[in-house]
Amino acid sequence: MTRFHTGILAMLLALTTGHALAQAKPTSGSTDGDLDLQAASDANNLGPEGIVPEQKGMNFSLIGTAQHDSATGWAGLMTPVLAYRFGAHFSADVSAPIDVYILGTTTGGTVLKPTTNTAPAHWVPGDTALALHANLDWKKLGYVFTPTLTAPTGDYDLGLGTGHYQYDFANHLELDVPLQPFVDLGIGNSTAIVNRRVQRKQNATGINSHFEAGVGIDLPFGMNLSLSAYEFLPIGNQTVYSKKVLKKKNTTRTTTSNGLAEDNGFNTSLDIPIERHLTISGFYSRSLRQHNDTCGGSITFQLRPPRKKTEAK
């Protein structure tokens, strides 16, 4: 049995178990589709709250992002997201990112005298991701289980995909108090699936675990600030797929290594609603191990906007 089939079986087993738990455990007075705990991780931190709708039904979101990576330079990304909530405990979303602008490196010349040329590429697809969510809440404690599967639709030559199906199983715990502490624990075969708000310069494939802990802070005017620390721990050897970097001396795209896949650092994001359907966001990620900085901003349009905090209570 392949790893891909093993991942599918594990996903089905986890969803069956989550359904049994949802039937056995009472919630904190929430009715179908009326949940107070809407963790940003519902969409693997794809964007601000509300991408996965709070009430039963469908939602469409469009996220436009511009970011700068200290290794790969500027990139522009457009991500349409279609999400559906089946009931109080189960939901799903599918996203298909498109790189509107990215710097890529092409190779040429001969075997003895190879040449490289860095030039921008436009409207390049990334890997399509399907995420399922099973959520429970007990008094002030919220839990979200998110299995994610990606299809190899990304451009392999530009480092936007690996040419393989990938999966991740993430667990999110959150305490609904004024200073909202949260913990994320997960395991999968791709680091690119974790925290999809930030496009990292590399994707380590192979079994790896990931951890993140931090706080979410509700600010005036519906703003939300998130501060966290993260860690990627590879289990066994990894294949590292790197985007083409700007330094001419570095033209290697794939490397099999355990140490190169390990990473840790800090994430921060700020979401500011400017209208019921529009939210602007800023984010910054610092990799301590790889000495890399990624910062950017985005604007998110939601066809079905989230309710205000006062309406949800």
C-alpha positions in Angstrom: 0.0 0.0 0.0 1.4 3.4 -1.0 1.8 6.4 1.3 -0.9 8.1 -0.6 -3.5 5.3 0.0 -2.4 5.2 3.6 -3.1 8.9 4.0 -6.6 8.5 2.4 -7.5 5.7 4.8 -6.2 7.7 7.8 -8.3 10.7 6.7 -11.5 8.6 6.4 -10.8 7.0 9.8 -10.2 10.3 11.5 -13.4 11.8 10.1 -15.4 8.8 11.3 -13.9 9.1 14.7 -14.6 12.8 14.8 -18.2 12.3 13.9 -18.6 9.8 16.8 -17.0 12.3 19.2 -19.3 15.1 18.0 -22.4 12.9 18.7 -21.0 11.9 22.1 -19.8 15.2 23.4 -22.2 18.2 24.1 -21.2 21.6 22.8 -21.4 24.9 24.7 -25.0 25.6 23.6 -24.2 26.0 19.9 -26.8 25.2 17.4 -26.3 24.0 13.9 -24.1 26.5 12.1 -24.0 28.9 15.1 -20.5 28.6 16.4 -18.7 31.2 18.5 -15.3 29.6 18.0 -14.1 30.3 14.5 -10.4 29.6 14.6 -8.3 31.1 11.8 -6.8 27.7 11.2 -10.2 26.4 9.8 -8.6 27.0 6.4 -5.1 26.1 7.5 -4.5 29.8 8.1 -5.3 30.5 4.5 -6.6 34.0 5.4 -8.8 35.9 7.9 -11.7 34.4 9.8 -14.9 33.7 7.9 -13.5 31.9 4.8 -15.1 28.8 6.2 -18.7 30.0 6.9 -20.0 30.1 10.4 -23.5 29.0 9.3 -24.6 26.1 7.1 -24.1 26.8 3.4 -21.5 27.9 0.9 -19.0 30.8 0.8 -16.7 32.1 -1.9 -13.6 34.1 -1.1 -10.9 35.7 -3.3 -7.5 36.5 -1.8 -5.1 38.8 -3.5 -1.6 38.7 -2.0 1.7 40.6 -2.6 4.8 39.3 -0.6 8.5 39.7 -0.6 10.9 36.9 0.3 14.5 37.8 1.2 15.7 34.9 -1.0 13.3 34.8 -3.9 12.1 38.5 -4.2 8.6 39.7 -5.0 5.6 37.6 -5.9 2.0 38.2 -6.5 -0.7 35.6 -5.7 -4.4 35.2 -6.4 -6.2 32.5 -4.5 -9.9 31.7 -5.1 -11.4 29.6 -2.3 -14.7 27.7 -2.3 -15.9 26.6 1.2 -19.0 24.8 2.5 -20.3 24.2 6.0 -22.3 21.0 6.3 -23.4 21.5 9.8 -22.2 22.5 13.3 -19.2 20.2 13.2 -18.1 19.6 9.6 -17.0 21.8 6.8 -14.6 21.8 3.8 -12.8 24.2 1.5 -10.9 23.9 -1.8 -8.3 26.5 -3.0 -6.5 26.8 -6.3 -3.7 29.4 -6.0 -2.3 31.2 -9.1 1.0 33.1 -9.1 0.2 36.3 -11.0 3.8 37.3 -10.8 6.9 35.3 -9.8 10.6 35.4 -10.6 11.7 32.2 -12.2 15.1 30.9 -13.5 15.4 29.1 -16.8 18.5 27.1 -17.8 20.1 26.8 -21.2 23.4 26.6 -23.0 25.3 23.3 -23.1 26.2 20.6 -20.6 29.8 22.0 -20.5 28.7 25.6 -20.4 25.2 25.9 -18.8 23.5 29.3 -18.6 20.8 30.6 -16.4 18.4 33.5 -16.9 16.1 35.0 -14.3 12.9 36.4 -15.7 9.3 37.0 -14.4 6.6 34.5 -15.0 2.9 35.3 -15.0 -0.3 33.4 -14.2 1.4 30.2 -13.1 -0.8 27.7 -11.2 0.1 26.2 -7.8 -1.1 23.0 -6.2 -4.8 22.7 -5.6 -5.7 21.9 -2.0 -8.8 20.2 -0.5 -9.2 20.6 3.3 -11.8 19.0 5.5 -12.6 20.3 9.0 -14.1 18.6 12.0 -14.6 21.0 15.0 -15.9 20.7 18.5 -16.2 23.2 21.3 -16.6 22.6 25.1 -17.3 25.7 27.1 -14.3 28.0 26.3 -12.2 25.3 24.6 -12.3 24.8 20.9 -10.8 22.0 18.8 -10.4 21.7 15.0 -9.1 18.7 13.1 -8.1 19.4 9.6 -6.9 16.8 7.1 -5.6 18.3 3.8 -4.9 16.8 0.4 -3.2 18.6 -2.5 -3.3 17.7 -6.1 -0.1 18.2 -8.3 -1.4 21.0 -10.4 1.5 23.4 -9.7 4.3 24.3 -12.1 7.1 21.9 -11.2 9.8 23.8 -13.2 9.3 27.0 -11.1 9.2 25.1 -7.8 5.5 25.7 -7.3 4.7 22.0 -7.0 6.4 18.6 -6.5 4.5 16.6 -9.1 3.0 14.4 -6.3 -0.1 14.2 -4.2 0.6 15.5 -0.6 -1.3 15.4 2.7 -1.3 16.8 6.2 -3.3 16.1 9.4 -3.5 19.2 11.7 -4.9 19.6 15.2 -5.8 23.0 16.5 -6.7 23.8 20.2 -7.8 27.3 21.2 -9.1 28.9 24.4 -11.8 31.5 23.9 -10.7 34.1 26.4 -9.6 37.8 25.9 -6.0 36.7 25.2 -6.7 33.6 23.1 -3.9 31.0 23.4 -3.7 28.3 20.8 -1.6 25.3 19.9 -1.3 23.5 16.6 0.1 20.0 16.2 0.3 18.0 13.0 2.0 15.5 10.8 2.2 15.1 7.0 4.4 14.8 4.0 4.6 18.5 3.0 5.6 21.6 4.8 4.0 23.8 2.1 0.5 22.8 3.3 1.1 24.3 6.8 0.2 28.0 7.2 -0.8 28.6 3.6 -1.0 32.4 4.2 2.8 32.5 3.6 4.4 31.2 0.5 7.8 29.8 1.6 10.8 29.5 -0.6 11.0 25.7 -0.2 8.8 22.7 0.3 10.2 19.7 2.2 8.5 16.5 1.3 8.7 13.3 3.4 7.1 12.5 6.7 7.5 15.5 9.0 5.8 16.9 12.1 5.0 20.5 12.8 4.2 22.5 16.0 3.0 26.0 16.5 1.9 27.9 19.7 0.8 31.5 20.2 -2.0 33.9 21.0 -4.7 35.6 19.1 -5.8 39.1 20.3 -9.1 40.8 19.4 -8.5 44.5 18.9 -10.9 47.4 18.5 -12.9 47.8 15.2 -13.0 44.0 14.6 -9.2 43.7 14.1 -7.3 40.5 15.0 -3.6 40.1 15.8 -1.9 36.7 15.8 1.6 36.0 17.3 3.2 32.6 17.3 6.3 30.5 17.2 6.6 27.4 14.9 8.8 24.3 14.5 9.1 21.8 11.6 10.7 18.5 12.6 11.4 16.0 9.8 11.0 12.3 10.4 13.6 10.6 8.2 15.1 12.0 5.0 13.3 14.7 3.1 13.4 15.9 -0.5 13.6 19.7 -0.5 12.0 21.5 -3.5 13.2 25.1 -3.6 12.0 28.0 -5.7 14.6 29.5 -8.0 16.5 32.0 -6.0 18.0 35.3 -7.1 21.6 34.4 -6.3 23.2 33.1 -9.5 25.5 30.8 -7.6 22.6 28.8 -6.2 20.9 26.8 -9.0 20.2 23.6 -7.2 16.5 22.9 -6.9 16.1 19.6 -5.1 18.2 18.1 -2.3 17.7 15.0 -0.3 18.5 15.8 3.3 17.1 15.7 6.8 18.8 18.8 8.2 17.7 21.2 5.4 14.1 20.4 6.0 14.1 21.4 9.7 12.9 24.9 10.4 11.7 27.1 13.2 10.8 30.7 13.7 8.0 33.2 14.3 4.8 34.1 12.5 2.7 37.2 13.0 -0.4 38.5 11.1 -2.9 41.3 11.5 -6.4 41.3 9.9 -8.3 44.6 9.5 -11.9 44.5 8.3 -12.5 47.6 6.2 -16.0 46.7 5.0 -18.4 43.7 5.6 -17.0 41.9 2.6 -13.4 43.2 2.6 -10.5 42.5 4.9 -6.9 43.8 4.5 -4.2 41.8 6.2 -0.5 42.0 6.8 1.9 39.2 7.8 5.5 38.6 8.6 7.4 35.3 9.0 11.0 34.9 10.3 12.9 31.7 9.8 15.6 31.5 12.4 17.2 28.3 11.0 17.2 29.4 7.4 17.8 33.1 8.1 14.9 34.0 5.8 12.3 36.8 6.1 8.9 36.8 4.3 6.5 39.7 4.6 3.5 40.8 2.7 -0.1 42.0 2.6 -3.4 40.8 1.2 -6.9 41.9 0.6 -9.7 39.3 1.0 -13.2 39.5 -0.6 -15.8 37.3 1.0 -19.1 36.8 -0.7 -20.6 35.7 2.6 -19.0 37.8 5.3 -18.6 36.7 8.9 -20.9 38.1 11.5 -19.7 40.8 13.9 -18.6 39.6 17.4 -21.7 41.2 19.0 -24.0 39.3 16.5 -22.4 36.0 17.3 -22.9 36.2 21.0 
